[in-house]
Amino acid sequence: MAKPKVFISYSRQDADWARSFAEALRKRDVPVWFDQLDLPPGDSLRDAVESALRDSDVLVAVIGGDASEPALYFEVGAAIGMRKNVVPVLPTGLDPETLPFRVRRYLVKQAPDKTADELSQSLPPTGPLQPASGYGS
C-alpha cells in the first residue's frame, strides 16, 4: 500500500534543513510536497500550497528556534481544519508548551536523514500515525 502524502511546512530559517529532510523522505519512497522542489517557476505560490495541502494526508511542521513564522501557523491551522494529521518537528530544547497550539506528539529535529527515518517508520498505509521512537509527549 502507498504511504500517506506529506506536506512540509517550515520557517524560512529552516529552509536548508527542510529541503534536505524532503529529499531524505523521497529517498524512502515517501510522497512529499515541498515548495522548493515542486513549485514550477511562475506558478502561484498560494494556489500551489492550497492544492498541495488539500491533496496531502499529513502536514509536517518544521518549527524554528524562534517559533514565529505566520505562514507556518496558517498552514498548521488549515491542516487541522481539514482534519489532517499534523506532526511538528521541534528543535532540541524547545518546550512544546511555548507553542501557540497544543502538541501531544512530535519529533525532535535531528539530522534530516535520521528524522526522515523516524517519520517514514511512523507513517502507516492508512489510519492515524503510529508512535515512533523519538516521539515526545
Buried (B, 14 or more C-beta within 10 A) or exposed (E): EEBBBBBBBBBEBBBEBBBBBBBBBBEBEBBBBBBEEBBEEEEEEEEBBEEBBEEBBBBBBBBBBEBEBEEBBEBBEBBEEEEBBBBBBBBEEBEBEEBEEEBEBBBBBBEBBBBBBBBBEBBEEEEEBEEBEBBEE
